[in-house]
Amino acid sequence: MEERQIINPFGYGNASRVIDENRKPADWWTEFLEINLEVVENEFYVLFRNGSLVKKGRSKFRSSQYLLGDRFKSFRQTYERL
């Protein structure tokens, strides 16, 4: 079986698996963030220290939001427990 290579959009760090944000419930992400730290994040992806590369869906920040005056909200801010 051929092994698939993960292309890391950040160009640095180690991405060993890709997770689609929309495939997991919000509670799952809240628990995931309690034990995992982000390395880097942009509008479309988040790379974590454990090698997880998360493709944003629900929390994706669209370019048009900049024009509306919205401020970028990090992945952690989206799922942070209050």
Contacts in CASP RR format, 6 or more apart in sequence:
PFRMAT RR
TARGET T0000
AUTHOR 0000-0000-0000
METHOD contacts of the structure
MODEL  1
MEERQIINPFGYGNASRVIDENRKPADWWTEFLEINLEVVENEFYVLFRN
GSLVKKGRSKFRSSQYLLGDRFKSFRQTYERL
6 15 0 8 1.000
6 16 0 8 1.000
6 17 0 8 1.000
6 18 0 8 1.000
6 53 0 8 1.000
7 15 0 8 1.000
8 14 0 8 1.000
8 15 0 8 1.000
8 47 0 8 1.000
8 53 0 8 1.000
9 42 0 8 1.000
9 44 0 8 1.000
9 45 0 8 1.000
9 53 0 8 1.000
10 39 0 8 1.000
10 40 0 8 1.000
10 42 0 8 1.000
10 45 0 8 1.000
10 47 0 8 1.000
12 40 0 8 1.000
13 39 0 8 1.000
13 40 0 8 1.000
13 47 0 8 1.000
13 51 0 8 1.000
14 51 0 8 1.000
15 47 0 8 1.000
15 51 0 8 1.000
15 52 0 8 1.000
15 53 0 8 1.000
16 51 0 8 1.000
16 52 0 8 1.000
17 51 0 8 1.000
17 52 0 8 1.000
17 53 0 8 1.000
18 52 0 8 1.000
18 53 0 8 1.000
18 54 0 8 1.000
18 55 0 8 1.000
19 52 0 8 1.000
19 53 0 8 1.000
19 54 0 8 1.000
19 55 0 8 1.000
20 54 0 8 1.000
20 55 0 8 1.000
20 57 0 8 1.000
21 29 0 8 1.000
21 54 0 8 1.000
21 55 0 8 1.000
21 56 0 8 1.000
21 57 0 8 1.000
21 58 0 8 1.000
21 59 0 8 1.000
22 57 0 8 1.000
22 58 0 8 1.000
24 32 0 8 1.000
26 79 0 8 1.000
29 78 0 8 1.000
29 79 0 8 1.000
30 79 0 8 1.000
30 80 0 8 1.000
30 81 0 8 1.000
33 75 0 8 1.000
33 76 0 8 1.000
33 79 0 8 1.000
33 80 0 8 1.000
36 48 0 8 1.000
36 49 0 8 1.000
36 50 0 8 1.000
36 52 0 8 1.000
37 48 0 8 1.000
37 49 0 8 1.000
38 46 0 8 1.000
38 47 0 8 1.000
38 48 0 8 1.000
38 49 0 8 1.000
38 74 0 8 1.000
38 75 0 8 1.000
38 76 0 8 1.000
39 47 0 8 1.000
39 48 0 8 1.000
39 49 0 8 1.000
40 46 0 8 1.000
40 47 0 8 1.000
41 47 0 8 1.000
41 74 0 8 1.000
41 75 0 8 1.000
43 56 0 8 1.000
43 60 0 8 1.000
43 61 0 8 1.000
43 62 0 8 1.000
43 63 0 8 1.000
43 72 0 8 1.000
44 55 0 8 1.000
44 56 0 8 1.000
44 60 0 8 1.000
45 53 0 8 1.000
45 54 0 8 1.000
45 55 0 8 1.000
45 56 0 8 1.000
46 53 0 8 1.000
46 54 0 8 1.000
46 56 0 8 1.000
46 75 0 8 1.000
47 53 0 8 1.000
47 54 0 8 1.000
48 54 0 8 1.000
54 75 0 8 1.000
56 75 0 8 1.000
58 78 0 8 1.000
59 73 0 8 1.000
59 75 0 8 1.000
59 78 0 8 1.000
59 79 0 8 1.000
61 70 0 8 1.000
61 72 0 8 1.000
61 73 0 8 1.000
END
